[in-house]
Amino acid sequence: MLKGIPNILSPELLKTLHEMGHGDEIVIGDGNFPAANYANHLIRCDGHNVPDLLEAILELFPLDTFVNKPVTLMQVVDQQNEPIPEIWHKYKNILSIHQMDGSQIGYEERFDFYERSKRAYAIIATTEKALYANIILKKGVIS
């Protein structure tokens, strides 16, 4: 155990976050996300949800300030008929605590999101049940 480190962050996840460099991306996938199929480096976080992991990661992880949208969500497939996922409101609240606003969130079509995930430094697999809970974070610098 260490002081000041959220308990939800495993040693493997901490090591991965530390290894990542400026511009590297990490995906936090929900329980339906095909993480093992796409991951260069897979981190299992079974039993945890995405909002709790996002909150803990952002305590340590600087988001990239050199790009307009350092956070990306998977678009809803049927944008005409499906409501905005409730979990996105949670994400926006968590991001606002870390001085990020909704204009800094990008959205990618499902298959484009999958392709981008293949190039990510790592993918965190969770057991999150909410649909469209997948999120990509682009690492920034500490100045």
N, C-alpha and C positions, 0 to 999 in steps of 0.2 A: 504494500500500500504506500502511496505517496500523498503528500499534502497538495491540495489545490488541483488535483487531477480528477475529473469526474470518473466515478467508479464504473460507469457503463463502457468506458474506453478500455479495451483489452490491451495487453502488452503488444500483441501483433498489430492492432490498429494504431496504437501510439507510434510504433516503429515505422509503419507505413506513412503516416502523416508527416513524421519527421524527415523521412527519406525524400519525400516529394519536393520538387523544385518549382520555381516560378513558372506558371503557365500549365503545370501538370493538372490533370483532372481526376476527380474521384467520383464514382457513382454510388449513391445509396439507393438500392433497389427494394421494392416492396416484395411481398411473398410470392407474387405471380411473375416477377421479373426473371428471365432466363439467365441469371448471373453466371452460373457455372459454364454455360455455353459460350459466353462472351469474354470472360475475365482473363486478363493477362496475369493478374494476381487477385485471388478470391479471398475475402475475409468473411467468415461466417459470424453473424451476430443474431443467431436464432434466439427467440424469446424477447427480442427488443423491437420497438417500433421506430419508425423513421423520425418523427418529431423529437423524441428523446435523444437519439443519436445526433441529429442535426444540431440541437442545442448544445450538446457536449462537445462536438467537433468544433463548433464556432467559438468556443471558449479559448481554443488553442490555434486555430487555423485561420490565417489571414486570407480574405478573399481578394482576388485580383482587382486592383483599382485602375489598371491600364486598359481594361476592356469595358465596354458599355454594359454587358450582361454577364457577370461572373457566375450567375446561377441560372440553370436551365431545367425546366420541367417538361415532362412528356405531355404533348397536346392530347386533349380529349378527342377520340376518334370521330364521334358524331357530334360536332360542335353545335349543330342546329337543334338537337333534341336532348342532349345530356347537359345537366347543370354543371356549374363550376364545382369541382370537387371540394368538399368541406375542408379536407386536409390542407389545401392550398392556403386557406385563411390562417391556419396554424403556422404554416411556413412563413407567411408574410409577417406575422406577429413576432416570431423568433428572429427573423432577419432584421426587423426594425430595431430590436434590442441591440443589434450589432451595426447600426447606422446604415442599413441597406433599405431601399424603398422598392416598391413594386415595379418601378420603371427599369430596375436593374435585373429583372427576371426575364429570361428568354423562354421561348416555347418551341419545341421541335416535334414534328410529326413522328409518330410511333416508330416507323422503320428507320428514319433518319436518326432518331434517338438511339436505337439499337446499334447502328453503324458507328455512331460517335462513341458509344460505350466500349466498343471493341478496341478503341485507341486510348481509352482511359488508363491511367497508371494502375488503378485498382478498382474493384467493385466490391461493395459491402452488401452481402445478402442478409436480409432481415425476414422476419415473419409478419411484417406489417400487412394488415388485411384490407386497408383502404385501397380503392382503385386509383390509378394515376398518382401514386405516391412516390414515383421515381424522381430523383433529383441529381443533377450534376453540379459539382462545385469546382471552380477553377481557382487554384492556389495563387495567392499574391505574395508580396514580400513584406518583411518586417523592417521598418526604417528606424 
